[in-house]
Amino acid sequence: MKKFNKIVLAYSGGLDTSIMIQWLKENYDDPEIIAVSGDVGQKDELEGLEEKALATGASKFYALDLKDAFVEDYIYPCLKADAVYEGVYLLGTSMARPLIAKGLVDIAHKEGADAICHGCTGKGNDQVRFELSIKAFAPDMPIIAPWREWELKSRDEEIDYAESHHIPLKINRETNYSKDKNIWHLSHEGLDLEDPANEPQYDKILELGVTPEKAPDEPTYITLHFEKGIPTQLNGESMSAQQLLLKLNQLGGANGIGIIDMVENRLVGMKSRGVYETPGGTIMYKAHALLETITMDKETQHFMQHVSVKYGELVYNGQWFTPLREALDAFVDKANEYVNGDVKLKLYKGNIIPAGMTSPTSLYSEQIASFGEDDSYDQSDSKGFINLFGLPIKVRAQQEKKWNK
């Protein structure tokens, strides 16, 4: 293999990257390994990472605090765009990868590294997300992906490798789910979840909340305040982006909100089954979508539905740093200019139930929409509108009569 003097490794301390420091040294002529961890809200998963990385062969460890940037510069643009993938996935892993990749490039430039390594498998989406983002900032930087090179063929073989090299792991063969955790979500894949016929063992895997069956028997009411499409207050209290999301995660998790079991179409062509926990994000998305209904005009609101699909695909496919995503942001920012106000929600056993909303920039007119008398709408005007709107239907019906004689 090509010799590298210094390699920056995207280091999470999970199974894959735990063994990669040793593997890189064995297979790339003992290069210097700089481990870089991007803190996007993994919490306990970050504990002891520096000690572990250095003890297993890294020369240096960087912990990048990316939480504020993650919420404000990646999550919020997706929220404003109502971006989802295949109707349900709120892009928890997808949104974080370009930010982490940019951090890797920054450290690589700072340290004078001549390669960047990631622990993504050759079957997954993350290899694309990392590498497209790296190319955006370091187009000529060599990228090492051990899963596409090494002789290890399964997670069991990785555990064997770790044990033979005395590399400590936080998992065992029975709890060897593939997980990704950040401030927005937690994903679960692998083991029994690989068979879509199996019901997820929720009591075994859930970490951010409980199932709806175990949620309280009494509803929880909350009110979210938005300014230009961004949530800024919860129940009348102003909070930072991080604080607000963490509080919504707590409230949503306790009420069984945001648990998704889906089979998705991966970018690389296969279908994959996973369970996602996104309690606070699910609440944010619901509240934002509700507020749009009274603050966006019809044509913008309907076009936003197209944008949300395309935006979600771009993020899922690792195309964050592209002209199209930036151009869509310009539309999304303009569309959210008047998405202001308060949305009251009732959280109850996995459900998010609308409980009223108000907006200083509302387009809803109770007077015009009322079934009672009003001076703003002449109902007789609708006759001419219907005649013109229905003219193509009428003409075709008349012509069909002639054609069929």
Secondary structure as GFF3:
##gff-version 3
##sequence-region A 1 405
A	DSSP	beta_strand	6	10	.	.	.	ID=ss1
A	DSSP	alpha_helix	15	27	.	.	.	ID=ss2
A	DSSP	beta_strand	32	39	.	.	.	ID=ss3
A	DSSP	three_ten_helix	43	46	.	.	.	ID=ss4
A	DSSP	alpha_helix	49	55	.	.	.	ID=ss5
A	DSSP	beta_strand	60	65	.	.	.	ID=ss6
A	DSSP	alpha_helix	67	69	.	.	.	ID=ss7
A	DSSP	pi_helix	70	75	.	.	.	ID=ss8
A	DSSP	alpha_helix	76	80	.	.	.	ID=ss9
A	DSSP	alpha_helix	92	111	.	.	.	ID=ss10
A	DSSP	beta_strand	115	117	.	.	.	ID=ss11
A	DSSP	alpha_helix	126	137	.	.	.	ID=ss12
A	DSSP	beta_strand	143	144	.	.	.	ID=ss13
A	DSSP	three_ten_helix	146	148	.	.	.	ID=ss14
A	DSSP	alpha_helix	155	164	.	.	.	ID=ss15
A	DSSP	three_ten_helix	173	175	.	.	.	ID=ss16
A	DSSP	beta_strand	178	181	.	.	.	ID=ss17
A	DSSP	beta_strand	186	189	.	.	.	ID=ss18
A	DSSP	three_ten_helix	191	194	.	.	.	ID=ss19
A	DSSP	alpha_helix	202	205	.	.	.	ID=ss20
A	DSSP	three_ten_helix	212	214	.	.	.	ID=ss21
A	DSSP	beta_strand	220	227	.	.	.	ID=ss22
A	DSSP	beta_strand	230	234	.	.	.	ID=ss23
A	DSSP	beta_strand	237	238	.	.	.	ID=ss24
A	DSSP	alpha_helix	241	254	.	.	.	ID=ss25
A	DSSP	beta_strand	259	265	.	.	.	ID=ss26
A	DSSP	beta_strand	271	277	.	.	.	ID=ss27
A	DSSP	alpha_helix	279	295	.	.	.	ID=ss28
A	DSSP	alpha_helix	298	316	.	.	.	ID=ss29
A	DSSP	alpha_helix	323	335	.	.	.	ID=ss30
A	DSSP	beta_strand	341	348	.	.	.	ID=ss31
A	DSSP	beta_strand	351	358	.	.	.	ID=ss32
A	DSSP	alpha_helix	366	369	.	.	.	ID=ss33
A	DSSP	alpha_helix	381	389	.	.	.	ID=ss34
A	DSSP	alpha_helix	391	403	.	.	.	ID=ss35
###
